[in-house]
């Protein structure tokens, strides 16, 4: 029932205007009834330097009380009153009160944006914003906040407004009603009056009927939407149309197709903005676009992108910003085209201007705003370079023609509103656009439609990003789906015809014999839901029955009844298929044609079909028929070709590996030569060390001479004798230690040289191991060769021996080191097979201790190895 109650502060109306606003506001207040239920706040751009007489002017024409807000304290809002804000202060709505900001030196004109934004935060869906005549774009940003909060936005018809700039500055997706000035007051009253809905359980049946009717006329299924949200938006339309029950409203929309469009417009929330879902755009920037740019750089620097359902253009311009950023200074040298299409002509017109309120750019990086936008009054204007890159067009995607050779298609959260058959039609359009470039399809995380694996492969599950593998053979067929259109185009809507009545409709259009008509009626229902394509033809190859799957697979656009099957399917190998059909008729056996490419002119990029042809007869004496079953083999053929390509790549890889092995062998020889050169250099260094030793001995002799001189000086210096004696004693001790160290160094050097010479010339396997940790200190060339010429110095012996007696070897080494007696081990293996030795060879090790010079415990172990 209608509810004419006072709202008690629940609802609020905010009106903004500028140039010419006095006349518009006068008309508005003069048409308001004295029982208007909500408060109204008026904001108009007046000269802040002059006193305002707006309150007095309106008071003479208004049936409602006029309150001029000029108090420093917040003013409480009350229903049925009109509040006029001053011309020299900014105004906010907070907690049901009007707040005036402090005076500023510049005496600012009140911001409609700030007023609307603050009111939207407080009142949400109970706020109604009205934008009247005015210059500039103040109010556009605030209206976006009102819409996002669930409120209603009304604008004066720009065609009759004295200054249309202000209402035209609002994005079309934000505007709920475009109304003549005299009709705004009645519309406000209807919206505020509202309709009281019965309990939800009593609305279930009429609500279902309303949604089914809307779905039949628009191909959009709203049954899964939250019922409370749907009912709230239906109630607004019921209030506007002066209907008080859901049953009466259902009868109303059945008789008024235009109301179906207005209801759909109320249902759909067109959320848009620059870089909406920043993570998704970040994935495009880091993964998808760089690949497309690299590919385009090799193909003439041409990049083509399609933004389907672009609304007011923010998404398309976001793509242009990313591409411009990635290309940098090379951007003007590229041919970048971004096709942006949408059904709403007013949204396209708004997008072409490239003029956006400041709050719409809230998610835009500051760097982009500085580089690609121009600051203007109450908003930003996108650069001319990017505006020329984006090509906007008015298109109904359910009936439009796809753009060819597209690299990336973005159609986010649009298919969720479409029925499954129309979803498939649109996906076929995208596949046709992308198949030549194997481009990407970006659907968005809210989409439930899944492209077929024959045409697309999943790239990113979260954001529903796919790569096109292959498209339809020809331009996809458009079914006769109703348009998904806004209110301004609903006059072109056609009644929805269910698929089940198509055979009868066809019979009315083209006469056929009774038997064939009966067969079609029976089989159409049975075959309609098969996933495989089924075609029944007669002996003259004429199509008797064909299901929807066959039409889609074979690229047949119309009903195709009584048409020649061989000539109707484009690109089909005529002679092969005809021979198979004739064979089936002649011998009454099933024939199969596998992997037929329907589009032989597409150089392998067409669709592949498997045909199974079976002769049949409905009844004895009846006409001969053949049933052709068509299944999509595109994916299998593509997989087979990819496998063949992989095999070819493997063969090429084997050849490359063989060449690499040859290069490695050559490099190994060069390394051996380098090793010999290093050995020679090492010998030269040893000779140099001996020369240095001789020089050191000369220094020692000189030191003794200096010592004698020092003694002579001591006898001549009686006063420093005591000190000199102490110094002499210390010097004697140091000299003695130095002599000892020199002797030890010389002996150690000689021993090392002798040991090295012995190891190098020894014809058998010889190794020297440290007693402390059994690490290898030296090996002769024979042992190094046995161990595969690895770097063995400093490695533990356990790395190069194996066999069951390995632990016995370690124990033997410990016993030799402990007791200082030579020991010979049992036969065991050396890990040499992987380094060039022969597996299975056994060796016997004789371990001899090498004692320290003082004859104490062994310092090293000498291992002599013999092959058994």
Secondary structure, DSSP 4 states (H G I P E B T S, - for coil): -B-----TTS-EEEEEE-TTHHHHHHHHHHTS-TT--SEEEEEE---TTS---HHHHHHTT-SSEEEEE--SS-EE--TTEEEEEPSSS-EEEETTEEEEPPP-TT-PPPPHHHHHHHHHHHHGGGEEEEE-S-SS-TTHHHHHHHHHTT-EEEEE-TTT-SSTHHHHTS-GGG-SEEE-GGGHHHHHHHHHH-BPPPPGGGSHHHHHHHHHHHHHHHS---TTS-HHHHHHHHHHHHHHTT--SHHHHHHHHHH-HHHHHHHHHHH------TTSSHHHHHHIIIIIHHHHHHHHHTTTSEEEEEEES-TTTHHHHHHHHHHHHHHGGGGGGSEEEEEEEES-HHHHHHHHHTEE-GGGGTTS-HHHHHHHEEEETTEEEE-HHHHHHEEEEE--TTTSPPPSS-SEEE-TT-GGGS-HHHHHHHHHHHHHHHTTTT-EEE--TT------TTTEEEEETTTTEEEE----SSSPPPP-PPP---GGGGGG------GGGHHHHHHHHS---HHHHHHHHHHHHHHHT-SSEEEEEETT-BEEEE-HHHHHHHT--S--TTSBHHHHSTT--HHHHHHHHHHHHHH---EEEEEEES-GGGTT-S-EEEEEEEEEESSTTS-EEEEEEEEE-HHHHHHHHHHHHHHHHHHHHHHHHHHHHHHHHHHHHHHHHHHHHHHHHHHHHHHHHHHHHHHHHHHHHHHHHHHHHHHHHHHH-STTHHHHHHHHHHHHHHHHHHHHHHHHHHHHHHHHHHHHHHHHH-SSEEEEEETTT-BEEEE-HHHHHHTTT---TT-BGGGSEESTTHHHHHHHHHHHHHH---EEPPPEEES-GGGTS-TT-EEEEEEEEEE-TTS-SEEEEEEEEEE-
